[in-house]
Amino acid sequence: MRAVIAEDSVLLRVGLVKVLEMGGFQVATEVGDSEALLAAVAEHRPELALVDVRMPPGFTDEGVRAAVEIRRRWPGTAVVLLSQYVEERYAAELLSTDAGGVGYLLKQRVADVEEFVAAVRRVAEGGTALDPQVVSQLLLRRDLDPLERLTPRERDVLGAMAEGRSNAGIAQALVVSESAVAKHINNIFAKLDLPTADADHRRVLAVLRFLAASAT
């Protein structure tokens, strides 16, 4: 059973290759962005595509959009999305494309190799695999204050945004890279369920949400 892996983190990508090969999959190729993913699926026509939700260049929903496109153009290719944390709208978007051959798993599941391979194989064979934490979050998150979804680091970034700092300024203040700051900001946008708009507008909306919560 052939697979294509799309993940921008080289270390995780290598690990996924090893895990799938241990599970009996033949990894046709591995790529680091959504455009390369679509080209790889077109060339190799794999039975499975293992896809990171967020990839270059924007680190937003590139993986999700590519996954939906794969299911549209090559319905015989099953797709498993991998995410760092639960993003219910992305899970719903992929799961709405078909009744089978789709999955949404958190990256932490890779540590349990046997369980992870079993879930991926189930999807490749036409079934579905939805991470247990995804299920619980889909049921519970709607009742939470959106700011409670943020990690401590994301709260730090949002606070720095409220101070008017640029991405470079936030990176310097928090001693992280600018690419890490960009990922945190995109995570904040997603977790606060901000409408699709230009980055500056969403940044303002995020700060306003932060200030409103701080005033209560």
Backbone as JSON Lines, residues from 0, in Angstrom:
{"i":0,"aa":"M","n":[0.85,-1.19,0.0],"ca":[0.0,0.0,0.0],"c":[0.89,1.24,0.0]}
{"i":1,"aa":"R","n":[0.76,2.08,-1.02],"ca":[1.65,3.24,-1.18],"c":[1.09,4.47,-0.45]}
{"i":2,"aa":"A","n":[2.01,5.28,0.05],"ca":[1.61,6.49,0.78],"c":[2.5,7.66,0.38]}
{"i":3,"aa":"V","n":[1.91,8.84,0.48],"ca":[2.65,10.1,0.31],"c":[2.51,10.88,1.61]}
{"i":4,"aa":"I","n":[3.62,11.45,2.08],"ca":[3.62,12.21,3.33],"c":[3.89,13.68,3.04]}
{"i":5,"aa":"A","n":[3.08,14.56,3.62],"ca":[3.27,16.0,3.48],"c":[3.36,16.61,4.88]}
{"i":6,"aa":"E","n":[4.54,17.06,5.24],"ca":[4.8,17.62,6.58],"c":[6.01,18.53,6.46]}
{"i":7,"aa":"D","n":[5.89,19.78,6.96],"ca":[6.98,20.74,6.79],"c":[8.13,20.52,7.77]}
{"i":8,"aa":"S","n":[7.87,19.86,8.9],"ca":[8.93,19.56,9.86],"c":[9.72,18.34,9.38]}
{"i":9,"aa":"V","n":[11.0,18.56,9.09],"ca":[11.82,17.46,8.55],"c":[11.92,16.31,9.54]}
{"i":10,"aa":"L","n":[12.1,16.61,10.82],"ca":[12.25,15.56,11.82],"c":[10.97,14.71,11.92]}
{"i":11,"aa":"L","n":[9.82,15.36,11.97],"ca":[8.58,14.62,12.05],"c":[8.34,13.84,10.76]}
{"i":12,"aa":"R","n":[8.69,14.43,9.64],"ca":[8.51,13.75,8.35],"c":[9.31,12.46,8.3]}
{"i":13,"aa":"V","n":[10.57,12.52,8.74],"ca":[11.4,11.31,8.78],"c":[10.79,10.27,9.7]}
{"i":14,"aa":"G","n":[10.29,10.74,10.85],"ca":[9.66,9.82,11.79],"c":[8.42,9.15,11.21]}
{"i":15,"aa":"L","n":[7.62,9.92,10.48],"ca":[6.41,9.36,9.87],"c":[6.77,8.31,8.81]}
{"i":16,"aa":"V","n":[7.83,8.58,8.06],"ca":[8.28,7.6,7.06],"c":[8.61,6.28,7.75]}
{"i":17,"aa":"K","n":[9.38,6.35,8.84],"ca":[9.78,5.15,9.57],"c":[8.57,4.4,10.11]}
{"i":18,"aa":"V","n":[7.63,5.16,10.69],"ca":[6.44,4.54,11.28],"c":[5.61,3.82,10.22]}
{"i":19,"aa":"L","n":[5.38,4.5,9.09],"ca":[4.57,3.88,8.04],"c":[5.27,2.66,7.45]}
{"i":20,"aa":"E","n":[6.58,2.75,7.25],"ca":[7.31,1.6,6.71],"c":[7.27,0.42,7.69]}
{"i":21,"aa":"M","n":[7.35,0.71,8.97],"ca":[7.22,-0.35,9.98],"c":[5.85,-1.0,9.92]}
{"i":22,"aa":"G","n":[4.84,-0.2,9.52],"ca":[3.48,-0.71,9.43],"c":[3.17,-1.38,8.11]}
{"i":23,"aa":"G","n":[4.16,-1.51,7.23],"ca":[3.95,-2.21,5.98],"c":[3.6,-1.34,4.8]}
{"i":24,"aa":"F","n":[3.63,-0.02,4.98],"ca":[3.35,0.9,3.87],"c":[4.62,1.13,3.05]}
{"i":25,"aa":"Q","n":[4.44,1.41,1.78],"ca":[5.54,1.85,0.93],"c":[5.38,3.35,0.74]}
{"i":26,"aa":"V","n":[6.34,4.12,1.25],"ca":[6.28,5.57,1.14],"c":[6.82,5.98,-0.23]}
{"i":27,"aa":"A","n":[5.94,6.42,-1.11],"ca":[6.33,6.77,-2.48],"c":[7.21,8.01,-2.49]}
{"i":28,"aa":"T","n":[6.84,9.01,-1.67],"ca":[7.65,10.23,-1.57],"c":[7.2,11.01,-0.35]}
{"i":29,"aa":"E","n":[8.01,11.99,0.03],"ca":[7.69,12.87,1.15],"c":[7.94,14.3,0.71]}
{"i":30,"aa":"V","n":[7.04,15.21,1.08],"ca":[7.13,16.6,0.64],"c":[6.89,17.54,1.82]}
{"i":31,"aa":"G","n":[7.15,18.84,1.59],"ca":[7.05,19.8,2.68],"c":[6.06,20.91,2.49]}
{"i":32,"aa":"D","n":[5.3,20.9,1.37],"ca":[4.29,21.94,1.17],"c":[3.13,21.38,0.34]}
{"i":33,"aa":"S","n":[2.04,22.13,0.28],"ca":[0.82,21.63,-0.34],"c":[0.92,21.49,-1.85]}
{"i":34,"aa":"E","n":[1.64,22.4,-2.51],"ca":[1.79,22.3,-3.95],"c":[2.54,21.03,-4.34]}
{"i":35,"aa":"A","n":[3.61,20.75,-3.61],"ca":[4.38,19.53,-3.86],"c":[3.53,18.29,-3.55]}
{"i":36,"aa":"L","n":[2.65,18.4,-2.57],"ca":[1.76,17.29,-2.23],"c":[0.84,16.94,-3.4]}
{"i":37,"aa":"L","n":[0.19,17.95,-3.96],"ca":[-0.72,17.71,-5.08],"c":[0.03,17.11,-6.27]}
{"i":38,"aa":"A","n":[1.24,17.61,-6.53],"ca":[2.03,17.08,-7.63],"c":[2.42,15.63,-7.36]}
{"i":39,"aa":"A","n":[2.74,15.31,-6.1],"ca":[3.14,13.95,-5.75],"c":[1.98,12.98,-5.89]}
{"i":40,"aa":"V","n":[0.8,13.4,-5.47],"ca":[-0.38,12.53,-5.6],"c":[-0.71,12.3,-7.07]}
{"i":41,"aa":"A","n":[-0.6,13.35,-7.87],"ca":[-0.86,13.22,-9.3],"c":[0.11,12.24,-9.95]}
{"i":42,"aa":"E","n":[1.36,12.26,-9.5],"ca":[2.38,11.4,-10.1],"c":[2.29,9.96,-9.61]}
{"i":43,"aa":"H","n":[2.13,9.77,-8.31],"ca":[2.22,8.43,-7.73],"c":[0.88,7.74,-7.52]}
{"i":44,"aa":"R","n":[-0.21,8.5,-7.48],"ca":[-1.54,7.96,-7.22],"c":[-1.53,6.98,-6.04]}
{"i":45,"aa":"P","n":[-1.13,7.46,-4.87],"ca":[-1.02,6.57,-3.71],"c":[-2.39,6.19,-3.16]}
{"i":46,"aa":"E","n":[-2.41,5.15,-2.35],"ca":[-3.64,4.77,-1.66],"c":[-3.9,5.68,-0.46]}
{"i":47,"aa":"L","n":[-2.84,6.33,0.04],"ca":[-2.95,7.15,1.25],"c":[-2.1,8.4,1.15]}
{"i":48,"aa":"A","n":[-2.65,9.52,1.62],"ca":[-1.89,10.76,1.79],"c":[-1.98,11.16,3.25]}
{"i":49,"aa":"L","n":[-0.83,11.32,3.89],"ca":[-0.75,11.75,5.28],"c":[-0.34,13.22,5.27]}
{"i":50,"aa":"V","n":[-1.22,14.11,5.75],"ca":[-1.09,15.53,5.46],"c":[-1.13,16.38,6.74]}
{"i":51,"aa":"D","n":[-0.14,17.25,6.9],"ca":[-0.14,18.22,7.99],"c":[-1.17,19.31,7.68]}
{"i":52,"aa":"V","n":[-1.93,19.73,8.69],"ca":[-2.95,20.77,8.49],"c":[-2.31,22.08,8.03]}
{"i":53,"aa":"R","n":[-1.22,22.48,8.67],"ca":[-0.6,23.79,8.4],"c":[0.77,23.6,7.76]}
{"i":54,"aa":"M","n":[0.93,24.17,6.58],"ca":[2.2,24.04,5.86],"c":[2.55,25.37,5.19]}
{"i":55,"aa":"P","n":[3.79,25.47,4.69],"ca":[4.18,26.69,3.97],"c":[3.27,26.91,2.76]}
{"i":56,"aa":"P","n":[3.11,28.17,2.32],"ca":[3.84,29.34,2.83],"c":[3.15,30.06,3.96]}
{"i":57,"aa":"G","n":[1.85,29.86,4.15],"ca":[1.11,30.67,5.12],"c":[0.92,30.04,6.48]}
{"i":58,"aa":"F","n":[1.14,28.72,6.58],"ca":[0.92,27.99,7.83],"c":[-0.49,28.24,8.38]}
{"i":59,"aa":"T","n":[-1.48,28.19,7.49],"ca":[-2.87,28.35,7.93],"c":[-3.62,27.04,7.66]}
{"i":60,"aa":"D","n":[-4.29,26.96,6.51],"ca":[-5.06,25.76,6.2],"c":[-4.64,25.11,4.89]}
{"i":61,"aa":"E","n":[-3.38,25.31,4.5],"ca":[-2.92,24.78,3.21],"c":[-3.13,23.27,3.1]}
{"i":62,"aa":"G","n":[-2.83,22.56,4.19],"ca":[-2.98,21.11,4.17],"c":[-4.42,20.67,4.02]}
{"i":63,"aa":"V","n":[-5.32,21.38,4.68],"ca":[-6.74,21.05,4.59],"c":[-7.26,21.25,3.17]}
{"i":64,"aa":"R","n":[-6.91,22.4,2.59],"ca":[-7.37,22.68,1.23],"c":[-6.81,21.67,0.24]}
{"i":65,"aa":"A","n":[-5.55,21.27,0.43],"ca":[-4.96,20.26,-0.44],"c":[-5.66,18.91,-0.25]}
{"i":66,"aa":"A","n":[-5.99,18.58,1.0],"ca":[-6.67,17.32,1.27],"c":[-8.04,17.26,0.6]}
{"i":67,"aa":"V","n":[-8.78,18.35,0.69],"ca":[-10.09,18.42,0.05],"c":[-9.96,18.29,-1.47]}
{"i":68,"aa":"E","n":[-8.92,18.93,-2.02],"ca":[-8.67,18.85,-3.46],"c":[-8.31,17.42,-3.87]}
{"i":69,"aa":"I","n":[-7.52,16.75,-3.04],"ca":[-7.16,15.36,-3.33],"c":[-8.4,14.49,-3.37]}
{"i":70,"aa":"R","n":[-9.27,14.66,-2.41],"ca":[-10.49,13.84,-2.37],"c":[-11.39,14.14,-3.56]}
{"i":71,"aa":"R","n":[-11.34,15.37,-4.05],"ca":[-12.16,15.74,-5.2],"c":[-11.6,15.16,-6.5]}
{"i":72,"aa":"R","n":[-10.27,15.28,-6.67],"ca":[-9.64,14.88,-7.93],"c":[-9.27,13.4,-7.97]}
{"i":73,"aa":"W","n":[-8.89,12.86,-6.82],"ca":[-8.48,11.45,-6.76],"c":[-9.2,10.76,-5.6]}
{"i":74,"aa":"P","n":[-10.48,10.48,-5.76],"ca":[-11.26,9.9,-4.66],"c":[-10.75,8.56,-4.16]}
{"i":75,"aa":"G","n":[-9.91,7.9,-4.96],"ca":[-9.35,6.63,-4.52],"c":[-8.21,6.79,-3.53]}
{"i":76,"aa":"T","n":[-7.75,8.01,-3.32],"ca":[-6.68,8.27,-2.34],"c":[-7.29,8.68,-1.01]}
{"i":77,"aa":"A","n":[-7.05,7.87,0.01],"ca":[-7.52,8.2,1.35],"c":[-6.63,9.3,1.94]}
{"i":78,"aa":"V","n":[-7.18,10.09,2.84],"ca":[-6.44,11.22,3.42],"c":[-6.56,11.2,4.94]}
{"i":79,"aa":"V","n":[-5.42,11.34,5.59],"ca":[-5.39,11.51,7.05],"c":[-4.73,12.85,7.33]}
{"i":80,"aa":"L","n":[-5.46,13.74,7.99],"ca":[-4.91,15.03,8.41],"c":[-4.25,14.88,9.77]}
{"i":81,"aa":"L","n":[-3.09,15.51,9.93],"ca":[-2.39,15.54,11.21],"c":[-2.37,16.97,11.72]}
{"i":82,"aa":"S","n":[-2.7,17.14,12.99],"ca":[-2.75,18.48,13.56],"c":[-2.09,18.49,14.93]}
{"i":83,"aa":"Q","n":[-1.52,19.65,15.28],"ca":[-0.88,19.81,16.58],"c":[-1.92,19.86,17.68]}
{"i":84,"aa":"Y","n":[-3.09,20.41,17.38],"ca":[-4.17,20.48,18.36],"c":[-5.49,20.43,17.6]}
{"i":85,"aa":"V","n":[-6.57,20.32,18.33],"ca":[-7.89,20.17,17.72],"c":[-8.34,21.45,17.04]}
{"i":86,"aa":"E","n":[-8.71,21.36,15.77],"ca":[-9.29,22.47,15.03],"c":[-10.58,21.94,14.4]}
{"i":87,"aa":"E","n":[-11.68,22.17,15.1],"ca":[-12.92,21.52,14.71],"c":[-13.4,21.87,13.31]}
{"i":88,"aa":"R","n":[-13.17,23.12,12.87],"ca":[-13.68,23.49,11.56],"c":[-12.93,22.78,10.45]}
{"i":89,"aa":"Y","n":[-11.64,22.48,10.68],"ca":[-10.87,21.74,9.68],"c":[-11.31,20.28,9.65]}
{"i":90,"aa":"A","n":[-11.54,19.71,10.83],"ca":[-12.01,18.33,10.88],"c":[-13.35,18.2,10.16]}
{"i":91,"aa":"A","n":[-14.25,19.15,10.43],"ca":[-15.57,19.11,9.81],"c":[-15.47,19.28,8.3]}
{"i":92,"aa":"E","n":[-14.57,20.16,7.85],"ca":[-14.44,20.4,6.41],"c":[-13.99,19.15,5.67]}
{"i":93,"aa":"L","n":[-13.01,18.44,6.23],"ca":[-12.54,17.23,5.57],"c":[-13.58,16.12,5.65]}
{"i":94,"aa":"L","n":[-14.15,15.94,6.83],"ca":[-15.11,14.85,7.01],"c":[-16.37,15.03,6.17]}
{"i":95,"aa":"S","n":[-16.66,16.27,5.78],"ca":[-17.85,16.52,4.96],"c":[-17.64,16.16,3.5]}
{"i":96,"aa":"T","n":[-16.38,15.86,3.12],"ca":[-16.1,15.58,1.71],"c":[-16.51,14.18,1.31]}
{"i":97,"aa":"D","n":[-16.59,13.25,2.25],"ca":[-16.91,11.88,1.91],"c":[-17.23,11.11,3.18]}
{"i":98,"aa":"A","n":[-17.83,9.94,3.02],"ca":[-18.2,9.14,4.18],"c":[-17.06,8.24,4.64]}
{"i":99,"aa":"G","n":[-16.09,7.97,3.8],"ca":[-15.0,7.06,4.15],"c":[-13.7,7.48,3.54]}
{"i":100,"aa":"G","n":[-12.62,6.85,4.03],"ca":[-11.3,7.17,3.5],"c":[-10.75,8.48,3.98]}
{"i":101,"aa":"V","n":[-11.2,8.94,5.15],"ca":[-10.7,10.2,5.72],"c":[-10.43,10.02,7.2]}
{"i":102,"aa":"G","n":[-9.45,10.78,7.71],"ca":[-9.14,10.73,9.13],"c":[-8.57,12.05,9.6]}
{"i":103,"aa":"Y","n":[-8.66,12.28,10.9],"ca":[-8.13,13.5,11.53],"c":[-7.54,13.07,12.86]}
{"i":104,"aa":"L","n":[-6.2,13.13,12.96],"ca":[-5.51,12.67,14.16],"c":[-4.58,13.75,14.69]}
{"i":105,"aa":"L","n":[-4.4,13.78,15.99],"ca":[-3.43,14.68,16.59],"c":[-2.03,14.06,16.46]}
{"i":106,"aa":"K","n":[-1.03,14.92,16.27],"ca":[0.33,14.44,16.05],"c":[0.86,13.63,17.23]}
{"i":107,"aa":"Q","n":[0.35,13.89,18.42],"ca":[0.82,13.15,19.59],"c":[0.52,11.66,19.48]}
{"i":108,"aa":"R","n":[-0.43,11.29,18.62],"ca":[-0.79,9.88,18.47],"c":[0.31,9.07,17.8]}
{"i":109,"aa":"V","n":[1.23,9.75,17.11],"ca":[2.31,9.05,16.42],"c":[3.16,8.28,17.42]}
{"i":110,"aa":"A","n":[3.23,8.75,18.66],"ca":[4.05,8.1,19.68],"c":[3.6,6.68,19.95]}
{"i":111,"aa":"D","n":[2.31,6.41,19.84],"ca":[1.8,5.04,19.98],"c":[1.75,4.43,18.59]}
{"i":112,"aa":"V","n":[2.88,3.85,18.18],"ca":[3.05,3.4,16.8],"c":[1.97,2.41,16.38]}
{"i":113,"aa":"E","n":[1.7,1.44,17.21],"ca":[0.74,0.39,16.85],"c":[-0.66,0.98,16.62]}
{"i":114,"aa":"E","n":[-1.09,1.83,17.55],"ca":[-2.42,2.44,17.44],"c":[-2.49,3.38,16.24]}
{"i":115,"aa":"F","n":[-1.42,4.14,16.03],"ca":[-1.38,5.09,14.92],"c":[-1.45,4.36,13.58]}
{"i":116,"aa":"V","n":[-0.64,3.33,13.41],"ca":[-0.64,2.57,12.16],"c":[-1.99,1.92,11.92]}
{"i":117,"aa":"A","n":[-2.61,1.41,12.98],"ca":[-3.93,0.78,12.83],"c":[-4.96,1.79,12.35]}
{"i":118,"aa":"A","n":[-4.9,3.01,12.89],"ca":[-5.85,4.05,12.49],"c":[-5.63,4.45,11.04]}
{"i":119,"aa":"V","n":[-4.36,4.64,10.67],"ca":[-4.03,5.03,9.29],"c":[-4.44,3.94,8.31]}
{"i":120,"aa":"R","n":[-4.18,2.69,8.66],"ca":[-4.57,1.59,7.78],"c":[-6.08,1.51,7.62]}
{"i":121,"aa":"R","n":[-6.8,1.78,8.7],"ca":[-8.26,1.76,8.63],"c":[-8.77,2.79,7.63]}
{"i":122,"aa":"V","n":[-8.15,3.96,7.64],"ca":[-8.54,5.01,6.68],"c":[-8.17,4.59,5.26]}
{"i":123,"aa":"A","n":[-6.96,4.05,5.09],"ca":[-6.5,3.64,3.77],"c":[-7.4,2.57,3.17]}
{"i":124,"aa":"E","n":[-8.04,1.8,4.02],"ca":[-8.94,0.74,3.55],"c":[-10.37,1.21,3.38]}
{"i":125,"aa":"G","n":[-10.57,2.54,3.49],"ca":[-11.89,3.09,3.23],"c":[-12.7,3.46,4.46]}
{"i":126,"aa":"G","n":[-12.1,3.28,5.64],"ca":[-12.8,3.64,6.87],"c":[-12.52,5.07,7.28]}
{"i":127,"aa":"T","n":[-12.8,5.36,8.54],"ca":[-12.53,6.7,9.08],"c":[-11.78,6.57,10.4]}
{"i":128,"aa":"A","n":[-11.08,7.62,10.77],"ca":[-10.37,7.65,12.05],"c":[-10.41,9.08,12.58]}
{"i":129,"aa":"L","n":[-11.11,9.27,13.66],"ca":[-11.21,10.58,14.28],"c":[-10.62,10.48,15.68]}
{"i":130,"aa":"D","n":[-9.61,11.29,15.94],"ca":[-8.91,11.26,17.22],"c":[-9.91,11.43,18.37]}
{"i":131,"aa":"P","n":[-9.79,10.62,19.42],"ca":[-10.7,10.75,20.56],"c":[-10.77,12.16,21.13]}
{"i":132,"aa":"Q","n":[-9.63,12.84,21.15],"ca":[-9.62,14.21,21.67],"c":[-10.37,15.15,20.74]}
{"i":133,"aa":"V","n":[-10.32,14.85,19.44],"ca":[-11.09,15.65,18.49],"c":[-12.58,15.51,18.79]}
{"i":134,"aa":"V","n":[-13.0,14.29,19.05],"ca":[-14.42,14.05,19.35],"c":[-14.85,14.83,20.57]}
{"i":135,"aa":"S","n":[-14.04,14.72,21.66],"ca":[-14.43,15.41,22.89],"c":[-14.43,16.92,22.71]}
{"i":136,"aa":"Q","n":[-13.48,17.44,21.95],"ca":[-13.43,18.88,21.73],"c":[-14.58,19.36,20.87]}
{"i":137,"aa":"L","n":[-14.97,18.57,19.9],"ca":[-16.1,18.94,19.07],"c":[-17.37,19.07,19.92]}
{"i":138,"aa":"L","n":[-17.44,18.27,20.97],"ca":[-18.62,18.29,21.82],"c":[-18.57,19.41,22.86]}
{"i":139,"aa":"L","n":[-17.36,19.75,23.33],"ca":[-17.24,20.66,24.47],"c":[-16.82,22.07,24.13]}
{"i":140,"aa":"R","n":[-16.05,22.28,23.08],"ca":[-15.43,23.57,22.86],"c":[-16.41,24.7,22.6]}
{"i":141,"aa":"R","n":[-17.58,24.37,22.08],"ca":[-18.54,25.42,21.76],"c":[-19.03,26.16,23.01]}
{"i":142,"aa":"D","n":[-18.87,25.51,24.18],"ca":[-19.34,26.13,25.42],"c":[-18.23,26.91,26.14]}
{"i":143,"aa":"L","n":[-17.04,26.92,25.59],"ca":[-15.92,27.58,26.26],"c":[-15.71,28.99,25.74]}
{"i":144,"aa":"D","n":[-15.17,29.86,26.61],"ca":[-14.71,31.16,26.16],"c":[-13.58,30.91,25.17]}
{"i":145,"aa":"P","n":[-13.62,31.52,23.98],"ca":[-12.58,31.26,22.98],"c":[-11.16,31.47,23.48]}
{"i":146,"aa":"L","n":[-10.97,32.47,24.37],"ca":[-9.62,32.72,24.87],"c":[-9.09,31.57,25.71]}
{"i":147,"aa":"E","n":[-9.99,30.76,26.27],"ca":[-9.57,29.62,27.07],"c":[-8.94,28.52,26.21]}
{"i":148,"aa":"R","n":[-9.13,28.63,24.9],"ca":[-8.53,27.64,24.0],"c":[-7.04,27.89,23.78]}
{"i":149,"aa":"L","n":[-6.58,29.1,24.09],"ca":[-5.21,29.46,23.79],"c":[-4.24,28.85,24.8]}
{"i":150,"aa":"T","n":[-3.07,28.45,24.3],"ca":[-2.01,27.98,25.18],"c":[-1.37,29.18,25.87]}
{"i":151,"aa":"P","n":[-0.61,28.96,26.94],"ca":[0.07,30.09,27.6],"c":[0.93,30.89,26.63]}
{"i":152,"aa":"R","n":[1.65,30.2,25.74],"ca":[2.5,30.92,24.79],"c":[1.66,31.74,23.82]}
{"i":153,"aa":"E","n":[0.53,31.2,23.37],"ca":[-0.35,31.95,22.47],"c":[-0.93,33.16,23.18]}
{"i":154,"aa":"R","n":[-1.19,33.05,24.48],"ca":[-1.67,34.2,25.24],"c":[-0.58,35.28,25.33]}
{"i":155,"aa":"D","n":[0.66,34.83,25.49],"ca":[1.78,35.78,25.51],"c":[1.87,36.53,24.19]}
{"i":156,"aa":"V","n":[1.73,35.79,23.09],"ca":[1.8,36.42,21.77],"c":[0.65,37.39,21.57]}
{"i":157,"aa":"L","n":[-0.56,36.99,21.98],"ca":[-1.71,37.86,21.83],"c":[-1.55,39.12,22.68]}
{"i":158,"aa":"G","n":[-1.0,38.96,23.89],"ca":[-0.75,40.12,24.73],"c":[0.24,41.07,24.09]}
{"i":159,"aa":"A","n":[1.28,40.52,23.46],"ca":[2.26,41.36,22.77],"c":[1.64,42.04,21.56]}
{"i":160,"aa":"M","n":[0.73,41.35,20.88],"ca":[0.01,41.97,19.77],"c":[-0.8,43.15,20.27]}
{"i":161,"aa":"A","n":[-1.43,42.98,21.44],"ca":[-2.23,44.05,22.01],"c":[-1.36,45.26,22.38]}
{"i":162,"aa":"E","n":[-0.09,45.01,22.65],"ca":[0.84,46.09,22.94],"c":[1.31,46.8,21.67]}
{"i":163,"aa":"G","n":[0.89,46.28,20.52],"ca":[1.25,46.91,19.26],"c":[2.56,46.43,18.67]}
{"i":164,"aa":"R","n":[3.1,45.34,19.18],"ca":[4.38,44.84,18.68],"c":[4.2,44.17,17.31]}
{"i":165,"aa":"S","n":[5.18,44.32,16.46],"ca":[5.21,43.61,15.18],"c":[5.64,42.17,15.43]}
{"i":166,"aa":"N","n":[5.57,41.33,14.39],"ca":[6.04,39.95,14.55],"c":[7.49,39.9,14.99]}
{"i":167,"aa":"A","n":[8.31,40.78,14.39],"ca":[9.72,40.82,14.77],"c":[9.88,41.25,16.23]}
{"i":168,"aa":"G","n":[9.07,42.21,16.65],"ca":[9.13,42.67,18.03],"c":[8.7,41.59,19.01]}
{"i":169,"aa":"I","n":[7.66,40.83,18.63],"ca":[7.2,39.74,19.49],"c":[8.27,38.67,19.6]}
{"i":170,"aa":"A","n":[8.9,38.35,18.45],"ca":[9.95,37.33,18.44],"c":[11.09,37.72,19.36]}
{"i":171,"aa":"Q","n":[11.47,38.99,19.32],"ca":[12.57,39.47,20.16],"c":[12.18,39.43,21.63]}
{"i":172,"aa":"A","n":[10.94,39.83,21.93],"ca":[10.51,39.87,23.32],"c":[10.38,38.48,23.93]}
{"i":173,"aa":"L","n":[9.92,37.52,23.14],"ca":[9.68,36.17,23.65],"c":[10.84,35.22,23.37]}
{"i":174,"aa":"V","n":[11.86,35.73,22.7],"ca":[13.05,34.93,22.37],"c":[12.66,33.68,21.57]}
{"i":175,"aa":"V","n":[11.95,33.91,20.48],"ca":[11.58,32.84,19.56],"c":[11.8,33.36,18.14]}
{"i":176,"aa":"S","n":[11.68,32.48,17.15],"ca":[11.86,32.9,15.77],"c":[10.6,33.58,15.25]}
{"i":177,"aa":"E","n":[10.75,34.37,14.19],"ca":[9.59,35.02,13.59],"c":[8.63,34.0,12.99]}
{"i":178,"aa":"S","n":[9.17,32.9,12.46],"ca":[8.28,31.87,11.9],"c":[7.45,31.23,13.0]}
{"i":179,"aa":"A","n":[8.03,31.08,14.19],"ca":[7.27,30.55,15.33],"c":[6.16,31.51,15.72]}
{"i":180,"aa":"V","n":[6.46,32.81,15.7],"ca":[5.45,33.82,16.02],"c":[4.32,33.75,15.0]}
{"i":181,"aa":"A","n":[4.66,33.62,13.71],"ca":[3.63,33.54,12.67],"c":[2.72,32.34,12.9]}
{"i":182,"aa":"K","n":[3.3,31.21,13.29],"ca":[2.48,30.03,13.57],"c":[1.56,30.27,14.75]}
{"i":183,"aa":"H","n":[2.09,30.89,15.81],"ca":[1.27,31.18,16.99],"c":[0.1,32.09,16.61]}
{"i":184,"aa":"I","n":[0.38,33.1,15.8],"ca":[-0.67,34.05,15.42],"c":[-1.75,33.35,14.59]}
{"i":185,"aa":"N","n":[-1.35,32.49,13.67],"ca":[-2.34,31.75,12.89],"c":[-3.16,30.82,13.78]}
{"i":186,"aa":"N","n":[-2.5,30.23,14.79],"ca":[-3.23,29.4,15.75],"c":[-4.26,30.23,16.5]}
{"i":187,"aa":"I","n":[-3.88,31.43,16.89],"ca":[-4.78,32.33,17.61],"c":[-5.99,32.66,16.74]}
{"i":188,"aa":"F","n":[-5.76,32.99,15.49],"ca":[-6.87,33.3,14.58],"c":[-7.84,32.13,14.5]}
{"i":189,"aa":"A","n":[-7.28,30.92,14.37],"ca":[-8.13,29.73,14.23],"c":[-8.91,29.45,15.51]}
{"i":190,"aa":"K","n":[-8.23,29.53,16.65],"ca":[-8.87,29.2,17.91],"c":[-9.93,30.22,18.31]}
{"i":191,"aa":"L","n":[-9.76,31.47,17.88],"ca":[-10.75,32.5,18.18],"c":[-11.87,32.54,17.14]}
{"i":192,"aa":"D","n":[-11.8,31.61,16.17],"ca":[-12.84,31.51,15.13],"c":[-13.05,32.84,14.41]}
{"i":193,"aa":"L","n":[-11.95,33.51,14.11],"ca":[-12.05,34.79,13.43],"c":[-12.38,34.57,11.96]}
{"i":194,"aa":"P","n":[-13.23,35.41,11.37],"ca":[-13.62,35.23,9.97],"c":[-12.43,35.42,9.03]}
{"i":195,"aa":"T","n":[-12.5,34.76,7.89],"ca":[-11.44,34.9,6.9],"c":[-11.39,36.35,6.41]}
{"i":196,"aa":"A","n":[-10.2,36.92,6.48],"ca":[-10.01,38.32,6.06],"c":[-8.52,38.52,5.91]}
{"i":197,"aa":"D","n":[-8.12,39.76,5.56],"ca":[-6.7,40.0,5.46],"c":[-6.08,39.95,6.85]}
{"i":198,"aa":"A","n":[-4.77,39.68,6.89],"ca":[-4.08,39.43,8.16],"c":[-4.19,40.61,9.12]}
{"i":199,"aa":"D","n":[-4.08,41.84,8.61],"ca":[-4.14,43.0,9.48],"c":[-5.5,43.11,10.16]}
{"i":200,"aa":"H","n":[-6.57,42.84,9.42],"ca":[-7.92,42.93,9.98],"c":[-8.11,41.86,11.06]}
{"i":201,"aa":"R","n":[-7.65,40.65,10.79],"ca":[-7.8,39.58,11.77],"c":[-6.97,39.87,13.02]}
{"i":202,"aa":"R","n":[-5.84,40.53,12.83],"ca":[-4.99,40.9,13.96],"c":[-5.72,41.88,14.87]}
{"i":203,"aa":"V","n":[-6.39,42.85,14.26],"ca":[-7.17,43.82,15.03],"c":[-8.3,43.12,15.78]}
{"i":204,"aa":"L","n":[-9.0,42.21,15.11],"ca":[-10.1,41.5,15.75],"c":[-9.62,40.67,16.94]}
{"i":205,"aa":"A","n":[-8.44,40.04,16.78],"ca":[-7.89,39.25,17.87],"c":[-7.57,40.13,19.07]}
{"i":206,"aa":"V","n":[-6.98,41.29,18.82],"ca":[-6.65,42.21,19.91],"c":[-7.91,42.72,20.59]}
{"i":207,"aa":"L","n":[-8.94,43.02,19.8],"ca":[-10.2,43.48,20.39],"c":[-10.82,42.4,21.26]}
{"i":208,"aa":"R","n":[-10.73,41.14,20.83],"ca":[-11.25,40.04,21.65],"c":[-10.47,39.94,22.96]}
{"i":209,"aa":"F","n":[-9.16,40.12,22.87],"ca":[-8.3,40.08,24.07],"c":[-8.67,41.21,25.03]}
{"i":210,"aa":"L","n":[-8.84,42.41,24.5],"ca":[-9.14,43.57,25.34],"c":[-10.52,43.44,25.98]}
{"i":211,"aa":"A","n":[-11.48,42.91,25.22],"ca":[-12.83,42.73,25.77],"c":[-12.82,41.75,26.92]}
{"i":212,"aa":"A","n":[-12.06,40.66,26.78],"ca":[-11.98,39.68,27.84],"c":[-11.26,40.24,29.07]}
{"i":213,"aa":"S","n":[-10.25,41.06,28.83],"ca":[-9.48,41.64,29.94],"c":[-10.32,42.64,30.73]}
{"i":214,"aa":"A","n":[-11.33,43.2,30.1],"ca":[-12.15,44.22,30.77],"c":[-13.25,43.61,31.63]}
{"i":215,"aa":"T","n":[-13.5,42.3,31.45],"ca":[-14.59,41.68,32.2],"c":[-14.11,41.16,33.54]}
